[in-house]
Structures are given as structure tokens and as C-alpha cells.
Amino acid sequence: MKLTKELIIDISKRKNEPVWMKEFRLKSLEKFFELDNPSFGPEIKIDFDSLTYYKKVGDTSTSWDNVDKEIKTTFKELGVIEAEDKFLCGVSNQYESEVIYHNLKKDVKETGVIFLSTDEALKKYPELFKEYFNNLVKYSENKYTALNGALWSGGTFIYIPPNTKLDRPLQSYFRINDSAMGQFERTIIIVDENSELSYIEGCTATQNSENSLHAGVVEIYVMRNAKCRYSTIQNWSEDVYNLVTKRSIIETNGRMEWIDGNLGSKITMKYPSCILKGDYSSASSISIAYAKKNQELDAGAKMIHLGKNTKSNIISKSIATSGGAANYRGTVKISNNATNSESLIKCDTILLDDLSRSDTFPKNIVLNDSSLLEHEATVSKISEDKLYYLMSKGLSENAAKEMLIMGFISDFKKELPLEYAIELNRLLKNL
């Protein structure tokens, strides 16, 4: 599918969007053509003319009975439908370019929480949408934020009113099913003063012979005394380029937590970011990356300290096997005015063979004398002594390795919601 001005106009028309959004899309397309691929990280080789940029398979429904049977079966096999009943207070499921199922529990609706696809939010809450859209992540930042600006479709819009704390998470699930598919969801989350949100994101794709592209954008606003936790397991197939920009801004005494898992995908470039704007704001990023043969996972986090007495914590766990590459790339900047601030970065990698590799690319800047930054990094192999000990207790070599890996990622695993911790165990056993 040729990426042209006419295609962008057609997508906007199909969505019945206001003129300003069509103009924004066209402006983003121009910027996409102007910009080059990032000058850092893995080499990106995408045939943009081979991608399908928009595919709608049905209208959004609040009942699974109205969803295509084959699509429903896919989400049932992924465990999404069961999770909705047991663990969640609202779900949104996207298949290709559009949300096909969406539901929010009645008691949560009554609190004033807004939980919609981003397309629906543009129509139903245009002023609120426009205030936060393209505000934290600008379309012109890089080639793939520009592409998202031109083609965004689906995604999640959440607004949590002041003094509201949800007792269960909200979840969105993104599925790429077709070969050579481009998926460009846009997520905007606003957690207002004294409120709390736990949000779960899941991502999968079928294995195809042609490369697909996932280029999402996430903007999160954490207001005064608010808290947001964003947990994700992205288990893309090995033909997906996963190029995502995620950023949050935290006001006074607010807290942001990224729990970030990266499995599968041909190439991942993802660095969840926090701008600690308010005094006494805090943020953390706990992540794992598991790279196998023909996979390059370039992931990490960014923490920008602006307010006084701010704190950030980055824990990055990487595993590489069969010639895969799992790299940490991150930035921490403590500004002149961010006095009495602290940041701790810890990057650990296990290489399971001699073919695999891992590199650490930190950028740490402290611009005042009253703040503290610590950075630790280790690269190691599985301990032969520990392996021998476990095998002497009757475990097979594979079972012993699995136990050691699970121990290695325990910092990450314990932060996951229960159902995702169970899913992570299953995924790692199959890797």
C-alpha cells in the first residue's frame, strides 16, 4: 500500500474526523518523509510500500456475542476474555487498526472515569482530547512519532477524575494478525489529583513471512498526589518491528511506575520516559528484555528530573540466547534546579551462550551538587556451580536453567499483576 497524501485523507474521511485532525495527519506525513531513521540502535530496514496501513475488521462492540467468531476465539485463546471476568474493571481490545471490543464496569462508569478508544474520545470529548493530544510526545520528534501522527488509529483514552482510586486495573490488548501490517495506536492517560490507576497493556502478533510494524505513541499525565502504574508484556512475533515512544509527566508528589516486558519482535526500540516536573515527584522503571536468534532488543528508560527532591529508579534485566542481542539504552538527567534529588540505575544481563551479546549505553547527567546518581551494570553467564547444584538435586539442565532465569527476573516478576506473572512463566518456558 503506497503511503500517500490521498491515503491519509481517505483514512481521516472514513473516521469522520474534524478538519484540524486531517490537517494534523497531513503535516505529520510531511515530517515523516523529511526525517531519517534514528542514528542509534539497531538497523531498521522496512519496505514502507509493502505495509497495510489501515484495516478495519468490524465496529466496536460492548458484547463478545457481536464480535466475529474467529476474532473472539483468538482473544479467548490468549486468555483475554477470562481475565476480564476475573481481574479487571474495564477492557479494550484492538485487532489490526481498530478497537473491536470495549467494556467498562457500570460502577466504574458512575465514578466519572472515561475509558474509550482514542477515536471515540476525539468525538465525544473533543476539548479534553485536544488539550492532551500531541502535547507530551510531539509528532515531529522522530520518524516514527511522525508516522504515528499521520496514521494513528485505535488506542486507549483514559481520564481518572480527582480523588478516584480504582480497585482493579484497566486493560488494553493489541493484536496484529495480518502479514505486513502496520499498527499505530495512540494512548492518552490522565490521572487527576489524588487519584490512582493501574493499567495493563498486552500485545501479540501471528508469525508471518513478511515484516510488520508496530509504532505506537503513549502520553501519560500524572497530576498532583496521583499515581499511575503501567504494566505491559509485549510478546510480538519475530517479524515485527516494535518502535514505540512512551512518555509521562509527573506533578508535585505524583508517582509513575513503568513495568515493561519485551519478548519476541525482530527489533524493539523502546525507552519509557518520565519527566519529574513537580517537587517530591518520583518514578520507577522495571523491565526485562529476552532476545533470541535474529532478535535485537534495544530498550531502557529515561528519567528527567526538574523538580526538587525528586527520585527515580531504573532496574533493567536482559537475557540473550542463540545469538540474540539485548541492550540497555537510557538517560538520566538531574537538572540545575532539581536539588536534593536521587537516581539509581541497575542493569543486569545474563548471556546463555557464546553467540549472544549485550551492551549498555547510559547517559547520566547531574547538574547540581546536592543530588546523587548511582549506576551499576553487570554482564554474566549462568553460574556453572549453581547449575550443577540444581541438577544434583534431580532437575534436568533445562529445568535448572529455567529456575535460575526466574530468579534473575524476580524483581520484575513480583511487580506484575498476578495474571501477567502467570503468563510470563508460560512465555519463558516456550522461549
DRENNU-718057 format. One line per 3 residues: their letters; for each residue y, x, z of C-alpha. Coordinates in nm, 3 decimals, m for minus. Layout:
A	Y/X/Z; ...
REM end
This chain:
MKL	0.000/0.000/0.000; 0.327/0.156/m0.111; 0.583/0.188/0.169
TKE	0.897/0.045/0.011; 1.215/m0.141/0.095; 1.065/m0.451/m0.064
LII	0.763/m0.437/0.168; 0.989/m0.420/0.476; 1.196/m0.716/0.356
DIS	0.877/m0.914/0.293; 0.737/m0.843/0.643; 1.065/m0.947/0.805
KRK	1.072/m1.264/0.596; 0.715/m1.355/0.689; 0.809/m1.317/1.054
NEP	1.121/m1.532/1.007; 1.339/m1.271/1.177; 1.718/m1.269/1.220
VWM	1.925/m1.067/0.974; 2.002/m0.794/1.228; 1.631/m0.716/1.268
KEF	1.576/m0.694/0.892; 1.870/m0.453/0.869; 1.733/m0.251/1.160
RLK	1.397/m0.222/0.985; 1.557/m0.102/0.662; 1.770/0.152/0.849
SLE	1.457/0.281/1.023; 1.275/0.313/0.690; 1.554/0.531/0.551
KFF	1.531/0.756/0.857; 1.152/0.780/0.822; 1.188/0.920/0.471
ELD	1.455/1.167/0.588; 1.255/1.314/0.877; 0.974/1.568/0.864
NPS	0.662/1.574/1.077; 0.702/1.735/1.422; 0.733/2.114/1.412
FGP	0.496/2.148/1.711; 0.144/2.038/1.790; m0.147/1.959/1.556
EIK	m0.101/1.944/1.181; m0.056/1.587/1.059; m0.196/1.502/0.716
IDF	m0.152/1.133/0.643; m0.158/0.973/0.299; 0.107/0.708/0.366
DSL	0.040/0.532/0.035; m0.322/0.466/0.137; m0.238/0.274/0.456
TYY	m0.228/m0.102/0.505; 0.099/m0.161/0.689; 0.069/m0.527/0.781
KKV	m0.230/m0.758/0.817; m0.228/m1.094/0.987; m0.568/m1.250/1.059
GDT	m0.455/m1.568/1.235; m0.195/m1.734/1.454; m0.162/m1.665/1.826
STS	m0.377/m1.895/2.040; m0.400/m1.963/2.413; m0.765/m2.067/2.379
WDN	m1.054/m1.848/2.267; m1.204/m2.159/2.105; m0.935/m2.136/1.838
VDK	m0.989/m1.767/1.763; m1.204/m1.656/1.470; m1.564/m1.629/1.592
EIK	m1.615/m1.274/1.468; m1.294/m1.155/1.635; m1.384/m1.337/1.956
TTF	m1.726/m1.168/1.954; m1.557/m0.827/1.916; m1.339/m0.880/2.224
KEL	m1.632/m1.026/2.419; m1.842/m0.716/2.348; m1.551/m0.499/2.461
GVI	m1.552/m0.682/2.796; m1.200/m0.816/2.750; m1.285/m1.185/2.796
EAE	m1.484/m1.124/3.113; m1.204/m0.907/3.257; m0.953/m1.187/3.202
DKF	m1.154/m1.425/3.420; m1.227/m1.177/3.698; m0.939/m0.934/3.737
LCG	m0.621/m1.037/3.554; m0.334/m1.280/3.580; m0.246/m1.260/3.211
VSN	m0.375/m1.108/2.888; m0.254/m1.035/2.536; m0.495/m0.924/2.264
QYE	m0.381/m0.777/1.934; m0.605/m0.747/1.627; m0.460/m0.539/1.343
SEV	m0.088/m0.632/1.318; m0.053/m0.944/1.531; m0.141/m1.082/1.873
IYH	m0.427/m1.329/1.820; m0.482/m1.441/2.180; m0.238/m1.469/2.467
NLK	m0.255/m1.635/2.806; m0.069/m1.626/3.138; m0.193/m1.797/3.453
KDV	0.004/m2.109/3.544; 0.101/m1.993/3.894; 0.246/m1.672/3.749
KET	0.450/m1.864/3.491; 0.607/m2.061/3.774; 0.750/m1.742/3.927
GVI	0.965/m1.689/3.617; 0.761/m1.400/3.475; 0.798/m1.362/3.099
FLS	0.486/m1.233/2.926; 0.482/m1.273/2.548; 0.412/m1.087/2.230
TDE	0.722/m0.890/2.136; 0.758/m1.102/1.821; 0.770/m1.420/2.030
ALK	1.018/m1.265/2.274; 1.257/m1.194/1.986; 1.253/m1.566/1.900
KYP	1.254/m1.718/2.249; 1.475/m1.471/2.439; 1.696/m1.312/2.172
ELF	1.973/m1.188/2.404; 1.736/m1.036/2.660; 1.534/m0.880/2.378
KEY	1.835/m0.727/2.208; 1.960/m0.578/2.536; 1.646/m0.367/2.583
FNN	1.508/m0.314/2.232; 1.570/0.034/2.084; 1.770/0.124/2.392
LVK	1.543/0.376/2.563; 1.349/0.500/2.259; 1.579/0.527/1.958
YSE	1.436/0.469/1.612; 1.585/0.799/1.492; 1.410/1.025/1.747
NKY	1.124/1.135/1.524; 0.939/1.041/1.208; 0.705/0.801/1.390
TAL	0.961/0.619/1.603; 1.140/0.557/1.272; 0.817/0.430/1.114
NGA	0.762/0.201/1.412; 1.118/0.075/1.381; 1.055/m0.019/1.019
LWS	0.712/m0.177/1.068; 0.677/m0.283/1.433; 0.457/m0.586/1.482
GGT	0.295/m0.737/1.789; 0.301/m0.552/2.117; 0.397/m0.688/2.457
FIY	0.721/m0.805/2.616; 0.724/m0.839/2.996; 1.005/m0.935/3.232
IPP	0.936/m0.947/3.606; 1.218/m1.129/3.793; 1.373/m0.988/4.113
NTK	1.163/m0.999/4.431; 0.838/m1.073/4.246; 0.511/m0.888/4.309
LDR	0.206/m0.981/4.104; m0.123/m0.961/4.295; m0.325/m0.884/3.979
PLQ	m0.249/m0.682/3.666; m0.134/m0.800/3.326; m0.330/m0.655/3.036
SYF	m0.286/m0.598/2.663; m0.564/m0.485/2.431; m0.508/m0.338/2.086
RIN	m0.780/m0.329/1.821; m0.782/m0.161/1.479; m1.072/m0.291/1.273
DSA	m0.997/m0.219/0.908; m1.017/0.111/0.727; m0.685/0.291/0.661
MGQ	m0.497/0.050/0.888; m0.153/0.118/1.030; m0.079/m0.041/1.369
FER	0.277/m0.034/1.504; 0.301/m0.238/1.821; 0.623/m0.239/2.024
TII	0.611/m0.285/2.401; 0.909/m0.355/2.627; 0.868/m0.392/3.005
IVD	1.147/m0.474/3.252; 1.064/m0.473/3.624; 1.369/m0.610/3.804
ENS	1.493/m0.523/4.153; 1.242/m0.523/4.442; 0.955/m0.622/4.211
ELS	0.619/m0.470/4.125; 0.397/m0.473/3.817; 0.058/m0.326/3.735
YIE	0.000/m0.325/3.359; m0.322/m0.226/3.182; m0.350/m0.122/2.818
GCT	m0.673/m0.081/2.625; m0.718/0.049/2.269; m1.020/0.081/2.040
ATQ	m1.098/0.108/1.670; m1.403/0.092/1.446; m1.522/0.412/1.283
NSE	m1.424/0.423/0.914; m1.430/0.680/0.636; m1.053/0.671/0.584
NSL	m0.784/0.772/0.830; m0.589/0.509/1.022; m0.261/0.543/1.209
HAG	m0.151/0.409/1.545; 0.222/0.469/1.600; 0.335/0.262/1.898
VVE	0.657/0.266/2.099; 0.683/0.173/2.469; 1.009/0.124/2.663
IYV	0.991/0.059/3.039; 1.282/m0.020/3.272; 1.219/0.013/3.647
MRN	1.512/m0.126/3.844; 1.631/m0.055/4.200; 1.347/m0.056/4.456
AKC	1.098/m0.166/4.187; 0.760/m0.021/4.093; 0.563/m0.012/3.770
RYS	0.213/0.124/3.714; 0.099/0.161/3.352; m0.275/0.232/3.315
TIQ	m0.430/0.299/2.976; m0.759/0.408/2.826; m0.714/0.479/2.456
NWS	m1.061/0.512/2.304; m0.978/0.533/1.935; m1.234/0.628/1.670
EDV	m1.239/0.977/1.521; m1.044/0.876/1.209; m0.731/0.757/1.393
YNL	m0.403/0.949/1.420; m0.262/0.841/1.758; 0.112/0.924/1.754
VTK	0.287/0.737/2.033; 0.624/0.753/2.210; 0.631/0.615/2.566
RSI	0.931/0.636/2.796; 1.057/0.486/3.122; 1.383/0.497/3.314
IET	1.386/0.456/3.690; 1.680/0.340/3.901; 1.753/0.412/4.270
NGR	1.441/0.421/4.487; 1.227/0.296/4.199; 0.883/0.433/4.114
MEW	0.697/0.476/3.784; 0.330/0.569/3.755; 0.151/0.661/3.430
IDG	m0.232/0.661/3.444; m0.323/0.787/3.099; m0.666/0.838/2.940
NLG	m0.712/0.981/2.590; m1.058/0.968/2.432; m1.162/0.966/2.069
SKI	m0.899/0.987/1.790; m0.871/1.256/1.527; m0.532/1.366/1.657
TMK	m0.337/1.247/1.960; 0.026/1.338/2.030; 0.144/1.152/2.338
YPS	0.374/1.256/2.622; 0.465/0.965/2.856; 0.816/1.030/2.983
CIL	1.020/0.940/3.289; 1.397/0.958/3.331; 1.460/0.965/3.706
KGD	1.811/0.828/3.690; 1.861/0.687/4.039; 1.873/0.875/4.367
YSS	1.541/0.883/4.553; 1.351/0.763/4.245; 1.002/0.901/4.188
ASS	0.743/0.924/3.914; 0.390/1.047/3.852; 0.165/1.106/3.554
ISI	m0.211/1.147/3.595; m0.400/1.197/3.271; m0.725/1.306/3.114
AYA	m0.798/1.416/2.758; m1.153/1.456/2.626; m1.178/1.632/2.287
KKN	m1.494/1.669/2.078; m1.567/1.817/1.737; m1.284/1.772/1.484
QEL	m1.051/1.633/1.752; m0.716/1.770/1.866; m0.562/1.602/2.169
DAG	m0.209/1.723/2.238; m0.096/1.531/2.544; 0.104/1.571/2.862
AKM	0.415/1.427/3.026; 0.791/1.466/3.054; 0.997/1.429/3.373
IHL	1.378/1.438/3.352; 1.546/1.446/3.696; 1.903/1.314/3.700
GKN	1.935/1.155/4.045; 1.944/1.331/4.381; 1.633/1.361/4.599
TKS	1.403/1.267/4.313; 1.034/1.355/4.298; 0.783/1.389/4.015
NII	0.418/1.482/3.996; 0.209/1.567/3.687; m0.169/1.607/3.704
SKS	m0.336/1.680/3.371; m0.713/1.708/3.331; m0.856/1.826/2.996
IAT	m1.214/1.856/2.874; m1.316/2.010/2.542; m1.658/2.035/2.382
SGG	m1.824/2.102/2.043; m1.520/2.283/1.907; m1.258/2.027/2.014
AAN	m0.906/2.116/2.130; m0.743/1.959/2.436; m0.391/2.086/2.502
YRG	m0.125/2.013/2.764; 0.236/1.996/2.645; 0.503/1.892/2.891
TVK	0.862/1.918/3.002; 1.020/1.900/3.346; 1.396/1.930/3.375
ISN	1.582/1.914/3.706; 1.950/1.878/3.620; 2.256/2.022/3.793
NAT	2.324/1.702/3.985; 1.961/1.636/4.083; 1.993/1.826/4.410
NSE	1.708/1.840/4.664; 1.456/1.731/4.402; 1.091/1.831/4.366
SLI	0.834/1.852/4.090; 0.469/1.957/4.099; 0.269/2.019/3.780
KCD	m0.104/2.089/3.785; m0.303/2.139/3.462; m0.680/2.196/3.474
TIL	m0.919/2.235/3.182; m1.296/2.263/3.151; m1.445/2.406/2.832
LDD	m1.807/2.301/2.781; m1.890/2.568/2.520; m1.755/2.878/2.346
LSR	m1.633/2.685/2.040; m1.374/2.470/2.218; m1.021/2.562/2.319
SDT	m0.732/2.457/2.534; m0.370/2.572/2.557; m0.086/2.487/2.793
FPK	0.270/2.458/2.662; 0.500/2.396/2.963; 0.878/2.377/2.952
NIV	1.017/2.384/3.305; 1.391/2.395/3.376; 1.564/2.390/3.717
LND	1.943/2.388/3.708; 2.029/2.380/4.080; 1.936/2.598/4.378
SSL	1.829/2.327/4.620; 1.536/2.192/4.416; 1.173/2.302/4.390
LEH	0.933/2.317/4.096; 0.571/2.433/4.110; 0.336/2.477/3.815
EAT	m0.036/2.554/3.830; m0.276/2.588/3.536; m0.646/2.675/3.519
VSK	m0.899/2.701/3.236; m1.265/2.738/3.326; m1.620/2.665/3.222
ISE	m1.872/2.458/3.413; m1.995/2.669/3.701; m2.344/2.802/3.632
DKL	m2.405/2.820/4.007; m2.315/2.455/4.059; m2.520/2.354/3.756
YYL	m2.822/2.547/3.884; m2.783/2.393/4.231; m2.778/2.036/4.100
MSK	m3.071/2.100/3.867; m3.267/2.246/4.159; m3.226/1.905/4.325
GLS	m3.406/1.736/4.036; m3.122/1.648/3.800; m3.152/1.715/3.429
ENA	m2.898/1.953/3.274; m2.710/1.663/3.110; m2.704/1.460/3.434
AKE	m2.581/1.765/3.626; m2.303/1.829/3.373; m2.203/1.463/3.389
MLI	m2.177/1.477/3.768; m1.960/1.788/3.756; m1.731/1.632/3.494
MGF	m1.693/1.316/3.702; m1.595/1.528/3.998; m1.345/1.718/3.784
ISD	m1.164/1.398/3.681; m1.181/1.229/4.022; m0.801/1.246/4.067
FKK	m0.764/1.036/3.754; m1.056/0.803/3.810; m0.957/0.695/4.160
ELP	m0.620/0.572/4.029; m0.776/0.343/3.767; m0.829/m0.029/3.823
LEY	m1.195/m0.089/3.915; m1.298/m0.236/3.580; m1.147/0.060/3.393
AIE	m1.318/0.312/3.620; m1.650/0.149/3.532; m1.559/0.157/3.162
LNR	m1.461/0.524/3.185; m1.804/0.611/3.328; m1.969/0.436/3.035
LLK	m1.749/0.606/2.777; m1.800/0.957/2.913; m2.178/0.909/2.919
NL	m2.167/0.831/2.547; m1.943/1.125/2.452
REM end
